[in-house]
Amino acid sequence: MKLKSLIATFTLSSALILAACGNGDGSSTNGNGKSANENDSTSKVENNESEKLSGSVGIDGSSTVFPIMEAVSEEYLAVQPDVKAPVGVSGTGGGFKKFIAGETDISNASRPIKDEESQLLKDGGIPYTEFEIAYDGLSVVVNKDNDFVDQLTIEELKKMWIESGNVKTWADVRDGWPEESISFFSPGTDSGTYDYWNEVILEDEQMRKDATLSEDDNVLVQGVIGDKGGIGFFGFSYYIENKDNLKVVPIVNSKGEAVTPDHDTIMNGVYEPLSRPLYFYVRNDALSGKPQVYDYVKFALENAGELAEEVGYISLKDDEYAEALNKLEESAK
């Protein structure tokens, strides 16, 4: 009798459970009054927030912006391991050439896009969006064994770097400095840093022909480290990374103050005229047509501040990143 009663109780309980789950039309509920079909749509929305993506994101451009975007790609790989987002280094100008040719989705830049580059994109029917990602302080460095260069003015920098300046030794720069030869190391002509220097320091006069040029800032770093008479310039992060082997030179600003680049002087603009924003540019058709590109850019803007600081740059303000995220939403429509 006990066994029969147990079977009967189980049968009755099963029937009650089925009745509770059934809607009388063959569908089932999820316990909150919604059908499974209704709940499916909710689940898809929730899953989309952590949807696993695949494909690639084409990125190239500025060697100055490279450390930030490399850090973004490394962190993004942990979130989306099936999305490949390697970061190339062709210089700002070289990156824009690939961007215009449709070879990349994102172009990193250490200067704003030029009018002629923008026109080529317009002619090609390629809408794009500009995003600022961090601040940089273009750093002037000399060999660490140089014990006499205490500061430089903008006028002295111009005299040193233009072809017509006829500067060969340190004595040509300032009275009292030794007659020791100078070796010059500069970013290459495809670099946005070169363009910025050309505009702000050289005032569009011709750079000296004997300078060693390279799109790879690490080549410039090693050049100055290996040459007692060396002087060069590049992004702040490359100085920070090699500060034990280089000597950074304070630059006299418009107020007559000799200022060393650091987090505060770059952020508040006291280190002028060599403080500058950094950028990346994204094709709008990639934002709207490639989910992995949109997701990558969103991730970059959400994390760029922290990652920029980690690799030696200065983050934007929180509200600036928030505005950039709003711009992203508009551009992806």
Secondary structure, DSSP 8 states (H G I E B T S, - for coil): -HHHHHHHHHHHHHHHHHHHHB-SSS-BB-SSS-BHHHHHHHHHHHHHHT----EE--EEE-TTTHHHHHHHHHHHHHH-TTEE--B---HHHHHHHHHHTTS-SEEEESS---HHHHHHHHHTT--EEEEEEEEEE-EEEEETT--S---B-HHHHHHHHBGGG---BGGGTSTTS---B-EEEEE-TT-HHHHHHHHHTSTT--B-TTSEEES-HHHHHHHHHT-TTEEEEE-HHHHHHTTTTEEE--EE-TTS-EE---HHHHHTT-STTTEEEEEEEEEHHHHHH-HHHHHHHHHHHHHHHHHHHHTT-B---HHHHHHHHHHHHHHT-
